[in-house]
Amino acid sequence: MTYVFNMHEAKSKLSRLIELMESGEEVILARDGVRVARLTPETKTPRPKLGEFIPIIPELTGSENLSRPGVGWEENLSRKNQMLLELLAKESNEQPAA
């Protein structure tokens, strides 16, 4: 069933509107009799289980050998950390907003 509430009534009965929406009812908000919004339940996305996530593997240009210790290992470690931070920033920008 669809329920339509004007703004003033919706403000005073917000808890009841949430209960209706959670029980599967369609709840519409109206301003001066004109429908302006629909309450919908929040969808929860489950966290990935072990083995279900996509591993983050930075792409190397070929000139870096980040696994070889020795001369310049601090620079290599710093570069590796920088590459991972850039990749994480790129991944977070590509994810849709929740």
Phi and psi restraints in degrees (range 20) as a CNS / XPLOR table:
assign (resid 1 and name C) (resid 2 and name N)
       (resid 2 and name CA) (resid 2 and name C) 1.0 -102.7 20.0 2
assign (resid 2 and name N) (resid 2 and name CA)
       (resid 2 and name C) (resid 3 and name N) 1.0 129.6 20.0 2
assign (resid 2 and name C) (resid 3 and name N)
       (resid 3 and name CA) (resid 3 and name C) 1.0 -111.8 20.0 2
assign (resid 3 and name N) (resid 3 and name CA)
       (resid 3 and name C) (resid 4 and name N) 1.0 133.0 20.0 2
assign (resid 3 and name C) (resid 4 and name N)
       (resid 4 and name CA) (resid 4 and name C) 1.0 -117.6 20.0 2
assign (resid 4 and name N) (resid 4 and name CA)
       (resid 4 and name C) (resid 5 and name N) 1.0 126.4 20.0 2
assign (resid 4 and name C) (resid 5 and name N)
       (resid 5 and name CA) (resid 5 and name C) 1.0 -124.5 20.0 2
assign (resid 5 and name N) (resid 5 and name CA)
       (resid 5 and name C) (resid 6 and name N) 1.0 136.4 20.0 2
assign (resid 5 and name C) (resid 6 and name N)
       (resid 6 and name CA) (resid 6 and name C) 1.0 -74.3 20.0 2
assign (resid 6 and name N) (resid 6 and name CA)
       (resid 6 and name C) (resid 7 and name N) 1.0 159.6 20.0 2
assign (resid 6 and name C) (resid 7 and name N)
       (resid 7 and name CA) (resid 7 and name C) 1.0 -55.0 20.0 2
assign (resid 7 and name N) (resid 7 and name CA)
       (resid 7 and name C) (resid 8 and name N) 1.0 -47.2 20.0 2
assign (resid 7 and name C) (resid 8 and name N)
       (resid 8 and name CA) (resid 8 and name C) 1.0 -60.5 20.0 2
assign (resid 8 and name N) (resid 8 and name CA)
       (resid 8 and name C) (resid 9 and name N) 1.0 -45.0 20.0 2
assign (resid 8 and name C) (resid 9 and name N)
       (resid 9 and name CA) (resid 9 and name C) 1.0 -66.8 20.0 2
assign (resid 9 and name N) (resid 9 and name CA)
       (resid 9 and name C) (resid 10 and name N) 1.0 -37.8 20.0 2
assign (resid 9 and name C) (resid 10 and name N)
       (resid 10 and name CA) (resid 10 and name C) 1.0 -64.8 20.0 2
assign (resid 10 and name N) (resid 10 and name CA)
       (resid 10 and name C) (resid 11 and name N) 1.0 -38.6 20.0 2
assign (resid 10 and name C) (resid 11 and name N)
       (resid 11 and name CA) (resid 11 and name C) 1.0 -63.3 20.0 2
assign (resid 11 and name N) (resid 11 and name CA)
       (resid 11 and name C) (resid 12 and name N) 1.0 -38.8 20.0 2
assign (resid 11 and name C) (resid 12 and name N)
       (resid 12 and name CA) (resid 12 and name C) 1.0 -82.1 20.0 2
assign (resid 12 and name N) (resid 12 and name CA)
       (resid 12 and name C) (resid 13 and name N) 1.0 -16.0 20.0 2
assign (resid 12 and name C) (resid 13 and name N)
       (resid 13 and name CA) (resid 13 and name C) 1.0 -123.3 20.0 2
assign (resid 13 and name N) (resid 13 and name CA)
       (resid 13 and name C) (resid 14 and name N) 1.0 31.9 20.0 2
assign (resid 13 and name C) (resid 14 and name N)
       (resid 14 and name CA) (resid 14 and name C) 1.0 -58.0 20.0 2
assign (resid 14 and name N) (resid 14 and name CA)
       (resid 14 and name C) (resid 15 and name N) 1.0 -43.2 20.0 2
assign (resid 14 and name C) (resid 15 and name N)
       (resid 15 and name CA) (resid 15 and name C) 1.0 -59.8 20.0 2
assign (resid 15 and name N) (resid 15 and name CA)
       (resid 15 and name C) (resid 16 and name N) 1.0 -42.0 20.0 2
assign (resid 15 and name C) (resid 16 and name N)
       (resid 16 and name CA) (resid 16 and name C) 1.0 -66.5 20.0 2
assign (resid 16 and name N) (resid 16 and name CA)
       (resid 16 and name C) (resid 17 and name N) 1.0 -37.7 20.0 2
assign (resid 16 and name C) (resid 17 and name N)
       (resid 17 and name CA) (resid 17 and name C) 1.0 -63.6 20.0 2
assign (resid 17 and name N) (resid 17 and name CA)
       (resid 17 and name C) (resid 18 and name N) 1.0 -40.7 20.0 2
assign (resid 17 and name C) (resid 18 and name N)
       (resid 18 and name CA) (resid 18 and name C) 1.0 -64.0 20.0 2
assign (resid 18 and name N) (resid 18 and name CA)
       (resid 18 and name C) (resid 19 and name N) 1.0 -41.9 20.0 2
assign (resid 18 and name C) (resid 19 and name N)
       (resid 19 and name CA) (resid 19 and name C) 1.0 -61.4 20.0 2
assign (resid 19 and name N) (resid 19 and name CA)
       (resid 19 and name C) (resid 20 and name N) 1.0 -43.7 20.0 2
assign (resid 19 and name C) (resid 20 and name N)
       (resid 20 and name CA) (resid 20 and name C) 1.0 -61.1 20.0 2
assign (resid 20 and name N) (resid 20 and name CA)
       (resid 20 and name C) (resid 21 and name N) 1.0 -46.0 20.0 2
assign (resid 20 and name C) (resid 21 and name N)
       (resid 21 and name CA) (resid 21 and name C) 1.0 -63.1 20.0 2
assign (resid 21 and name N) (resid 21 and name CA)
       (resid 21 and name C) (resid 22 and name N) 1.0 -42.3 20.0 2
assign (resid 21 and name C) (resid 22 and name N)
       (resid 22 and name CA) (resid 22 and name C) 1.0 -67.3 20.0 2
assign (resid 22 and name N) (resid 22 and name CA)
       (resid 22 and name C) (resid 23 and name N) 1.0 -26.7 20.0 2
assign (resid 22 and name C) (resid 23 and name N)
       (resid 23 and name CA) (resid 23 and name C) 1.0 -83.6 20.0 2
assign (resid 23 and name N) (resid 23 and name CA)
       (resid 23 and name C) (resid 24 and name N) 1.0 2.2 20.0 2
assign (resid 23 and name C) (resid 24 and name N)
       (resid 24 and name CA) (resid 24 and name C) 1.0 102.3 20.0 2
assign (resid 24 and name N) (resid 24 and name CA)
       (resid 24 and name C) (resid 25 and name N) 1.0 0.5 20.0 2
assign (resid 24 and name C) (resid 25 and name N)
       (resid 25 and name CA) (resid 25 and name C) 1.0 -80.7 20.0 2
assign (resid 25 and name N) (resid 25 and name CA)
       (resid 25 and name C) (resid 26 and name N) 1.0 151.0 20.0 2
assign (resid 25 and name C) (resid 26 and name N)
       (resid 26 and name CA) (resid 26 and name C) 1.0 -87.0 20.0 2
assign (resid 26 and name N) (resid 26 and name CA)
       (resid 26 and name C) (resid 27 and name N) 1.0 127.1 20.0 2
assign (resid 26 and name C) (resid 27 and name N)
       (resid 27 and name CA) (resid 27 and name C) 1.0 -120.3 20.0 2
assign (resid 27 and name N) (resid 27 and name CA)
       (resid 27 and name C) (resid 28 and name N) 1.0 122.2 20.0 2
assign (resid 27 and name C) (resid 28 and name N)
       (resid 28 and name CA) (resid 28 and name C) 1.0 -114.0 20.0 2
assign (resid 28 and name N) (resid 28 and name CA)
       (resid 28 and name C) (resid 29 and name N) 1.0 137.6 20.0 2
assign (resid 28 and name C) (resid 29 and name N)
       (resid 29 and name CA) (resid 29 and name C) 1.0 -104.7 20.0 2
assign (resid 29 and name N) (resid 29 and name CA)
       (resid 29 and name C) (resid 30 and name N) 1.0 139.4 20.0 2
assign (resid 29 and name C) (resid 30 and name N)
       (resid 30 and name CA) (resid 30 and name C) 1.0 -129.1 20.0 2
assign (resid 30 and name N) (resid 30 and name CA)
       (resid 30 and name C) (resid 31 and name N) 1.0 151.1 20.0 2
assign (resid 30 and name C) (resid 31 and name N)
       (resid 31 and name CA) (resid 31 and name C) 1.0 -120.3 20.0 2
assign (resid 31 and name N) (resid 31 and name CA)
       (resid 31 and name C) (resid 32 and name N) 1.0 117.2 20.0 2
assign (resid 31 and name C) (resid 32 and name N)
       (resid 32 and name CA) (resid 32 and name C) 1.0 54.6 20.0 2
assign (resid 32 and name N) (resid 32 and name CA)
       (resid 32 and name C) (resid 33 and name N) 1.0 39.9 20.0 2
assign (resid 32 and name C) (resid 33 and name N)
       (resid 33 and name CA) (resid 33 and name C) 1.0 82.8 20.0 2
assign (resid 33 and name N) (resid 33 and name CA)
       (resid 33 and name C) (resid 34 and name N) 1.0 -3.7 20.0 2
assign (resid 33 and name C) (resid 34 and name N)
       (resid 34 and name CA) (resid 34 and name C) 1.0 -101.2 20.0 2
assign (resid 34 and name N) (resid 34 and name CA)
       (resid 34 and name C) (resid 35 and name N) 1.0 124.6 20.0 2
assign (resid 34 and name C) (resid 35 and name N)
       (resid 35 and name CA) (resid 35 and name C) 1.0 -65.0 20.0 2
assign (resid 35 and name N) (resid 35 and name CA)
       (resid 35 and name C) (resid 36 and name N) 1.0 128.3 20.0 2
assign (resid 35 and name C) (resid 36 and name N)
       (resid 36 and name CA) (resid 36 and name C) 1.0 -126.1 20.0 2
assign (resid 36 and name N) (resid 36 and name CA)
       (resid 36 and name C) (resid 37 and name N) 1.0 -19.0 20.0 2
assign (resid 36 and name C) (resid 37 and name N)
       (resid 37 and name CA) (resid 37 and name C) 1.0 -154.5 20.0 2
assign (resid 37 and name N) (resid 37 and name CA)
       (resid 37 and name C) (resid 38 and name N) 1.0 156.9 20.0 2
assign (resid 37 and name C) (resid 38 and name N)
       (resid 38 and name CA) (resid 38 and name C) 1.0 -129.2 20.0 2
assign (resid 38 and name N) (resid 38 and name CA)
       (resid 38 and name C) (resid 39 and name N) 1.0 132.7 20.0 2
assign (resid 38 and name C) (resid 39 and name N)
       (resid 39 and name CA) (resid 39 and name C) 1.0 -84.6 20.0 2
assign (resid 39 and name N) (resid 39 and name CA)
       (resid 39 and name C) (resid 40 and name N) 1.0 128.9 20.0 2
assign (resid 39 and name C) (resid 40 and name N)
       (resid 40 and name CA) (resid 40 and name C) 1.0 -130.9 20.0 2
assign (resid 40 and name N) (resid 40 and name CA)
       (resid 40 and name C) (resid 41 and name N) 1.0 147.1 20.0 2
assign (resid 40 and name C) (resid 41 and name N)
       (resid 41 and name CA) (resid 41 and name C) 1.0 -70.1 20.0 2
assign (resid 41 and name N) (resid 41 and name CA)
       (resid 41 and name C) (resid 42 and name N) 1.0 149.3 20.0 2
assign (resid 41 and name C) (resid 42 and name N)
       (resid 42 and name CA) (resid 42 and name C) 1.0 -74.2 20.0 2
assign (resid 42 and name N) (resid 42 and name CA)
       (resid 42 and name C) (resid 43 and name N) 1.0 132.4 20.0 2
assign (resid 42 and name C) (resid 43 and name N)
       (resid 43 and name CA) (resid 43 and name C) 1.0 -92.7 20.0 2
assign (resid 43 and name N) (resid 43 and name CA)
       (resid 43 and name C) (resid 44 and name N) 1.0 131.2 20.0 2
assign (resid 43 and name C) (resid 44 and name N)
       (resid 44 and name CA) (resid 44 and name C) 1.0 -98.0 20.0 2
assign (resid 44 and name N) (resid 44 and name CA)
       (resid 44 and name C) (resid 45 and name N) 1.0 129.2 20.0 2
assign (resid 44 and name C) (resid 45 and name N)
       (resid 45 and name CA) (resid 45 and name C) 1.0 -96.5 20.0 2
assign (resid 45 and name N) (resid 45 and name CA)
       (resid 45 and name C) (resid 46 and name N) 1.0 128.2 20.0 2
assign (resid 45 and name C) (resid 46 and name N)
       (resid 46 and name CA) (resid 46 and name C) 1.0 -70.1 20.0 2
assign (resid 46 and name N) (resid 46 and name CA)
       (resid 46 and name C) (resid 47 and name N) 1.0 150.0 20.0 2
assign (resid 46 and name C) (resid 47 and name N)
       (resid 47 and name CA) (resid 47 and name C) 1.0 -71.9 20.0 2
assign (resid 47 and name N) (resid 47 and name CA)
       (resid 47 and name C) (resid 48 and name N) 1.0 145.2 20.0 2
assign (resid 47 and name C) (resid 48 and name N)
       (resid 48 and name CA) (resid 48 and name C) 1.0 -66.8 20.0 2
assign (resid 48 and name N) (resid 48 and name CA)
       (resid 48 and name C) (resid 49 and name N) 1.0 143.7 20.0 2
assign (resid 48 and name C) (resid 49 and name N)
       (resid 49 and name CA) (resid 49 and name C) 1.0 -85.1 20.0 2
assign (resid 49 and name N) (resid 49 and name CA)
       (resid 49 and name C) (resid 50 and name N) 1.0 165.0 20.0 2
assign (resid 49 and name C) (resid 50 and name N)
       (resid 50 and name CA) (resid 50 and name C) 1.0 -54.9 20.0 2
assign (resid 50 and name N) (resid 50 and name CA)
       (resid 50 and name C) (resid 51 and name N) 1.0 125.0 20.0 2
assign (resid 50 and name C) (resid 51 and name N)
       (resid 51 and name CA) (resid 51 and name C) 1.0 93.8 20.0 2
assign (resid 51 and name N) (resid 51 and name CA)
       (resid 51 and name C) (resid 52 and name N) 1.0 -10.1 20.0 2
assign (resid 51 and name C) (resid 52 and name N)
       (resid 52 and name CA) (resid 52 and name C) 1.0 -93.9 20.0 2
assign (resid 52 and name N) (resid 52 and name CA)
       (resid 52 and name C) (resid 53 and name N) 1.0 -11.0 20.0 2
assign (resid 52 and name C) (resid 53 and name N)
       (resid 53 and name CA) (resid 53 and name C) 1.0 -87.4 20.0 2
assign (resid 53 and name N) (resid 53 and name CA)
       (resid 53 and name C) (resid 54 and name N) 1.0 159.3 20.0 2
assign (resid 53 and name C) (resid 54 and name N)
       (resid 54 and name CA) (resid 54 and name C) 1.0 -89.8 20.0 2
assign (resid 54 and name N) (resid 54 and name CA)
       (resid 54 and name C) (resid 55 and name N) 1.0 122.7 20.0 2
assign (resid 54 and name C) (resid 55 and name N)
       (resid 55 and name CA) (resid 55 and name C) 1.0 -67.9 20.0 2
assign (resid 55 and name N) (resid 55 and name CA)
       (resid 55 and name C) (resid 56 and name N) 1.0 148.3 20.0 2
assign (resid 55 and name C) (resid 56 and name N)
       (resid 56 and name CA) (resid 56 and name C) 1.0 -94.8 20.0 2
assign (resid 56 and name N) (resid 56 and name CA)
       (resid 56 and name C) (resid 57 and name N) 1.0 113.8 20.0 2
assign (resid 56 and name C) (resid 57 and name N)
       (resid 57 and name CA) (resid 57 and name C) 1.0 -124.4 20.0 2
assign (resid 57 and name N) (resid 57 and name CA)
       (resid 57 and name C) (resid 58 and name N) 1.0 111.9 20.0 2
assign (resid 57 and name C) (resid 58 and name N)
       (resid 58 and name CA) (resid 58 and name C) 1.0 -68.8 20.0 2
assign (resid 58 and name N) (resid 58 and name CA)
       (resid 58 and name C) (resid 59 and name N) 1.0 146.4 20.0 2
assign (resid 58 and name C) (resid 59 and name N)
       (resid 59 and name CA) (resid 59 and name C) 1.0 -87.3 20.0 2
assign (resid 59 and name N) (resid 59 and name CA)
       (resid 59 and name C) (resid 60 and name N) 1.0 128.2 20.0 2
assign (resid 59 and name C) (resid 60 and name N)
       (resid 60 and name CA) (resid 60 and name C) 1.0 -100.0 20.0 2
assign (resid 60 and name N) (resid 60 and name CA)
       (resid 60 and name C) (resid 61 and name N) 1.0 148.1 20.0 2
assign (resid 60 and name C) (resid 61 and name N)
       (resid 61 and name CA) (resid 61 and name C) 1.0 -78.6 20.0 2
assign (resid 61 and name N) (resid 61 and name CA)
       (resid 61 and name C) (resid 62 and name N) 1.0 -16.1 20.0 2
assign (resid 61 and name C) (resid 62 and name N)
       (resid 62 and name CA) (resid 62 and name C) 1.0 108.4 20.0 2
assign (resid 62 and name N) (resid 62 and name CA)
       (resid 62 and name C) (resid 63 and name N) 1.0 -24.6 20.0 2
assign (resid 62 and name C) (resid 63 and name N)
       (resid 63 and name CA) (resid 63 and name C) 1.0 -83.8 20.0 2
assign (resid 63 and name N) (resid 63 and name CA)
       (resid 63 and name C) (resid 64 and name N) 1.0 -18.1 20.0 2
assign (resid 63 and name C) (resid 64 and name N)
       (resid 64 and name CA) (resid 64 and name C) 1.0 -91.1 20.0 2
assign (resid 64 and name N) (resid 64 and name CA)
       (resid 64 and name C) (resid 65 and name N) 1.0 138.6 20.0 2
assign (resid 64 and name C) (resid 65 and name N)
       (resid 65 and name CA) (resid 65 and name C) 1.0 -124.3 20.0 2
assign (resid 65 and name N) (resid 65 and name CA)
       (resid 65 and name C) (resid 66 and name N) 1.0 85.9 20.0 2
assign (resid 65 and name C) (resid 66 and name N)
       (resid 66 and name CA) (resid 66 and name C) 1.0 -78.4 20.0 2
assign (resid 66 and name N) (resid 66 and name CA)
       (resid 66 and name C) (resid 67 and name N) 1.0 -13.7 20.0 2
assign (resid 66 and name C) (resid 67 and name N)
       (resid 67 and name CA) (resid 67 and name C) 1.0 -93.8 20.0 2
assign (resid 67 and name N) (resid 67 and name CA)
       (resid 67 and name C) (resid 68 and name N) 1.0 -9.3 20.0 2
assign (resid 67 and name C) (resid 68 and name N)
       (resid 68 and name CA) (resid 68 and name C) 1.0 -91.3 20.0 2
assign (resid 68 and name N) (resid 68 and name CA)
       (resid 68 and name C) (resid 69 and name N) 1.0 112.2 20.0 2
assign (resid 68 and name C) (resid 69 and name N)
       (resid 69 and name CA) (resid 69 and name C) 1.0 -73.2 20.0 2
assign (resid 69 and name N) (resid 69 and name CA)
       (resid 69 and name C) (resid 70 and name N) 1.0 161.0 20.0 2
assign (resid 69 and name C) (resid 70 and name N)
       (resid 70 and name CA) (resid 70 and name C) 1.0 140.7 20.0 2
assign (resid 70 and name N) (resid 70 and name CA)
       (resid 70 and name C) (resid 71 and name N) 1.0 -146.4 20.0 2
assign (resid 70 and name C) (resid 71 and name N)
       (resid 71 and name CA) (resid 71 and name C) 1.0 -61.5 20.0 2
assign (resid 71 and name N) (resid 71 and name CA)
       (resid 71 and name C) (resid 72 and name N) 1.0 127.8 20.0 2
assign (resid 71 and name C) (resid 72 and name N)
       (resid 72 and name CA) (resid 72 and name C) 1.0 79.4 20.0 2
assign (resid 72 and name N) (resid 72 and name CA)
       (resid 72 and name C) (resid 73 and name N) 1.0 17.3 20.0 2
assign (resid 72 and name C) (resid 73 and name N)
       (resid 73 and name CA) (resid 73 and name C) 1.0 -64.2 20.0 2
assign (resid 73 and name N) (resid 73 and name CA)
       (resid 73 and name C) (resid 74 and name N) 1.0 -31.9 20.0 2
assign (resid 73 and name C) (resid 74 and name N)
       (resid 74 and name CA) (resid 74 and name C) 1.0 -65.3 20.0 2
assign (resid 74 and name N) (resid 74 and name CA)
       (resid 74 and name C) (resid 75 and name N) 1.0 -40.8 20.0 2
assign (resid 74 and name C) (resid 75 and name N)
       (resid 75 and name CA) (resid 75 and name C) 1.0 -65.2 20.0 2
assign (resid 75 and name N) (resid 75 and name CA)
       (resid 75 and name C) (resid 76 and name N) 1.0 -40.5 20.0 2
assign (resid 75 and name C) (resid 76 and name N)
       (resid 76 and name CA) (resid 76 and name C) 1.0 -63.0 20.0 2
assign (resid 76 and name N) (resid 76 and name CA)
       (resid 76 and name C) (resid 77 and name N) 1.0 -43.8 20.0 2
assign (resid 76 and name C) (resid 77 and name N)
       (resid 77 and name CA) (resid 77 and name C) 1.0 -64.0 20.0 2
assign (resid 77 and name N) (resid 77 and name CA)
       (resid 77 and name C) (resid 78 and name N) 1.0 -42.3 20.0 2
assign (resid 77 and name C) (resid 78 and name N)
       (resid 78 and name CA) (resid 78 and name C) 1.0 -62.2 20.0 2
assign (resid 78 and name N) (resid 78 and name CA)
       (resid 78 and name C) (resid 79 and name N) 1.0 -43.6 20.0 2
assign (resid 78 and name C) (resid 79 and name N)
       (resid 79 and name CA) (resid 79 and name C) 1.0 -64.2 20.0 2
assign (resid 79 and name N) (resid 79 and name CA)
       (resid 79 and name C) (resid 80 and name N) 1.0 -41.4 20.0 2
assign (resid 79 and name C) (resid 80 and name N)
       (resid 80 and name CA) (resid 80 and name C) 1.0 -61.5 20.0 2
assign (resid 80 and name N) (resid 80 and name CA)
       (resid 80 and name C) (resid 81 and name N) 1.0 -45.7 20.0 2
assign (resid 80 and name C) (resid 81 and name N)
       (resid 81 and name CA) (resid 81 and name C) 1.0 -62.1 20.0 2
assign (resid 81 and name N) (resid 81 and name CA)
       (resid 81 and name C) (resid 82 and name N) 1.0 -41.1 20.0 2
assign (resid 81 and name C) (resid 82 and name N)
       (resid 82 and name CA) (resid 82 and name C) 1.0 -63.2 20.0 2
assign (resid 82 and name N) (resid 82 and name CA)
       (resid 82 and name C) (resid 83 and name N) 1.0 -42.3 20.0 2
assign (resid 82 and name C) (resid 83 and name N)
       (resid 83 and name CA) (resid 83 and name C) 1.0 -63.1 20.0 2
assign (resid 83 and name N) (resid 83 and name CA)
       (resid 83 and name C) (resid 84 and name N) 1.0 -41.9 20.0 2
assign (resid 83 and name C) (resid 84 and name N)
       (resid 84 and name CA) (resid 84 and name C) 1.0 -64.8 20.0 2
assign (resid 84 and name N) (resid 84 and name CA)
       (resid 84 and name C) (resid 85 and name N) 1.0 -41.2 20.0 2
assign (resid 84 and name C) (resid 85 and name N)
       (resid 85 and name CA) (resid 85 and name C) 1.0 -63.5 20.0 2
assign (resid 85 and name N) (resid 85 and name CA)
       (resid 85 and name C) (resid 86 and name N) 1.0 -41.4 20.0 2
assign (resid 85 and name C) (resid 86 and name N)
       (resid 86 and name CA) (resid 86 and name C) 1.0 -62.9 20.0 2
assign (resid 86 and name N) (resid 86 and name CA)
       (resid 86 and name C) (resid 87 and name N) 1.0 -42.3 20.0 2
assign (resid 86 and name C) (resid 87 and name N)
       (resid 87 and name CA) (resid 87 and name C) 1.0 -65.7 20.0 2
assign (resid 87 and name N) (resid 87 and name CA)
       (resid 87 and name C) (resid 88 and name N) 1.0 -42.6 20.0 2
assign (resid 87 and name C) (resid 88 and name N)
       (resid 88 and name CA) (resid 88 and name C) 1.0 -63.4 20.0 2
assign (resid 88 and name N) (resid 88 and name CA)
       (resid 88 and name C) (resid 89 and name N) 1.0 -40.7 20.0 2
assign (resid 88 and name C) (resid 89 and name N)
       (resid 89 and name CA) (resid 89 and name C) 1.0 -63.7 20.0 2
assign (resid 89 and name N) (resid 89 and name CA)
       (resid 89 and name C) (resid 90 and name N) 1.0 -41.9 20.0 2
assign (resid 89 and name C) (resid 90 and name N)
       (resid 90 and name CA) (resid 90 and name C) 1.0 -63.7 20.0 2
assign (resid 90 and name N) (resid 90 and name CA)
       (resid 90 and name C) (resid 91 and name N) 1.0 -44.9 20.0 2
assign (resid 90 and name C) (resid 91 and name N)
       (resid 91 and name CA) (resid 91 and name C) 1.0 -61.8 20.0 2
assign (resid 91 and name N) (resid 91 and name CA)
       (resid 91 and name C) (resid 92 and name N) 1.0 -41.1 20.0 2
assign (resid 91 and name C) (resid 92 and name N)
       (resid 92 and name CA) (resid 92 and name C) 1.0 -69.9 20.0 2
assign (resid 92 and name N) (resid 92 and name CA)
       (resid 92 and name C) (resid 93 and name N) 1.0 -29.6 20.0 2
assign (resid 92 and name C) (resid 93 and name N)
       (resid 93 and name CA) (resid 93 and name C) 1.0 -73.5 20.0 2
assign (resid 93 and name N) (resid 93 and name CA)
       (resid 93 and name C) (resid 94 and name N) 1.0 -27.1 20.0 2
assign (resid 93 and name C) (resid 94 and name N)
       (resid 94 and name CA) (resid 94 and name C) 1.0 -83.4 20.0 2
assign (resid 94 and name N) (resid 94 and name CA)
       (resid 94 and name C) (resid 95 and name N) 1.0 -17.5 20.0 2
assign (resid 94 and name C) (resid 95 and name N)
       (resid 95 and name CA) (resid 95 and name C) 1.0 -75.6 20.0 2
assign (resid 95 and name N) (resid 95 and name CA)
       (resid 95 and name C) (resid 96 and name N) 1.0 138.0 20.0 2
assign (resid 95 and name C) (resid 96 and name N)
       (resid 96 and name CA) (resid 96 and name C) 1.0 -67.4 20.0 2
assign (resid 96 and name N) (resid 96 and name CA)
       (resid 96 and name C) (resid 97 and name N) 1.0 148.1 20.0 2
assign (resid 96 and name C) (resid 97 and name N)
       (resid 97 and name CA) (resid 97 and name C) 1.0 -69.8 20.0 2
assign (resid 97 and name N) (resid 97 and name CA)
       (resid 97 and name C) (resid 98 and name N) 1.0 141.2 20.0 2
